[in-house]
Amino acid sequence: MRFLCFIAVAGVARFAFAADAKVPLDPMTGMKMGADWETVRNHCIACHSPQTFLRQRATEANWTSTLEWMQTNGGLWKLDPAVQKTIIKYLTTYYGPSASGTDRRPPIPATLMPLNPYATEARLEAEAKKKEGLPPRLSAPR
């Protein structure tokens, strides 16, 4: 029975992947050129890189919440309800939850992270000592 369930899930996942693979990618943005992709491009990349949403997967509720948060707190202009619905439909269709359940990208390795521009000398010293295997100083010298 488990084997049959596995076969069914694998078949659905393969079908979803195959259907998804047929959607061409825009060479400039990497966006899937599905229905209404230009509307999403024109509204979303005005403020940020398309990589901000291309690497995410979310449900309709999560995309709606994110878009509403951007309008309230992120500086995004108030969208016409029809435009908002179009954007959410596109994001849900092409960047909705995956069949595998791994909807978030893996964490960025520390080696690829930029240097912290706000690091203090004490913080940098503590990090250097940590790399050397030395205990960090717990208090400032007197």
C-alpha positions in Angstrom: 0.0 0.0 0.0 2.8 2.4 0.9 4.5 1.6 -2.4 1.3 2.5 -4.3 1.0 5.8 -2.4 4.6 6.6 -3.2 4.0 5.8 -6.9 1.0 8.1 -6.9 2.8 11.0 -5.2 5.8 10.6 -7.5 3.6 10.6 -10.6 1.8 13.8 -9.4 5.2 15.5 -8.6 6.6 14.4 -12.0 3.5 15.8 -13.8 3.7 19.1 -11.9 7.4 19.3 -12.7 6.8 18.5 -16.4 4.1 21.1 -16.6 6.2 23.6 -14.8 9.2 22.9 -17.0 7.3 23.9 -20.2 6.9 27.5 -19.0 9.7 29.5 -20.6 11.9 31.8 -18.5 12.4 35.5 -19.2 16.1 35.8 -19.9 16.3 39.2 -18.2 14.6 38.4 -14.9 14.4 34.6 -14.6 10.7 34.9 -14.1 8.4 32.2 -15.5 6.6 33.7 -18.5 3.2 32.4 -17.6 -0.1 34.3 -17.8 0.2 37.9 -16.5 4.0 37.7 -15.8 4.5 41.2 -17.2 2.1 42.7 -14.7 4.0 41.0 -11.8 7.4 42.1 -13.3 6.2 45.7 -13.7 4.9 46.0 -10.1 7.4 43.8 -8.2 10.8 44.6 -9.7 10.2 48.3 -9.5 11.3 48.0 -5.8 13.4 44.8 -5.6 15.2 42.1 -7.5 13.0 39.3 -8.9 15.2 36.9 -7.0 13.4 38.2 -3.9 10.3 36.2 -4.8 11.7 33.7 -7.4 13.5 31.8 -4.6 10.4 31.6 -2.4 7.5 29.3 -2.3 4.3 30.3 -0.5 0.6 29.6 -0.3 -2.0 32.1 -1.6 -2.6 33.3 2.0 1.1 33.9 2.5 1.6 35.7 -0.8 -1.5 37.8 0.0 -0.2 38.6 3.5 3.2 39.5 2.1 1.7 41.8 -0.5 -0.5 43.5 2.0 2.4 44.0 4.4 4.4 45.6 1.6 1.5 48.0 0.9 1.1 48.9 4.6 4.8 48.9 5.8 7.1 48.5 2.9 6.4 51.5 0.7 4.4 49.7 -2.0 1.7 51.8 -3.5 -1.9 50.8 -2.9 -2.7 48.3 -5.7 -6.0 48.1 -7.6 -7.8 44.9 -6.2 -7.8 43.3 -9.7 -4.0 43.9 -10.1 -3.4 42.5 -6.6 -5.5 39.4 -7.4 -3.5 39.0 -10.7 -0.1 39.2 -8.9 -1.2 36.7 -6.2 -2.6 34.3 -8.7 0.7 34.4 -10.7 2.8 33.9 -7.6 0.6 31.1 -6.3 0.6 29.3 -9.6 4.3 29.5 -10.4 5.8 30.0 -6.9 3.3 28.2 -4.7 4.1 25.3 -2.3 6.1 22.5 -3.8 5.0 18.9 -3.9 8.1 17.9 -1.9 7.2 20.2 1.0 10.6 21.9 1.0 9.2 25.4 0.3 12.1 27.4 1.7 15.4 27.8 0.2 18.3 26.5 2.2 20.1 29.0 4.5 22.9 31.0 2.8 26.3 29.6 3.9 28.2 32.0 6.2 31.1 32.0 3.7 28.8 33.7 1.1 27.4 36.3 3.5 28.8 39.8 3.1 30.9 41.4 5.9 28.8 43.0 8.6 29.2 46.8 8.1 28.0 47.4 11.6 30.5 45.2 13.3 32.4 46.8 16.2 36.0 46.2 16.9 35.0 44.1 19.9 32.7 42.0 17.8 35.4 41.4 15.2 37.9 40.6 17.9 35.5 38.0 19.4 34.9 36.4 16.0 38.6 36.2 15.3 39.2 34.6 18.7 36.4 32.2 18.1 38.0 31.1 14.8 41.3 30.5 16.7 39.5 28.5 19.3 40.2 31.0 22.1 37.5 32.0 24.6 36.2 35.5 23.9 36.8 38.2 26.5 33.6 38.6 28.6 34.1 42.2 29.7 36.1 45.2 28.6 39.6 45.6 30.0 39.9 47.9 33.1 
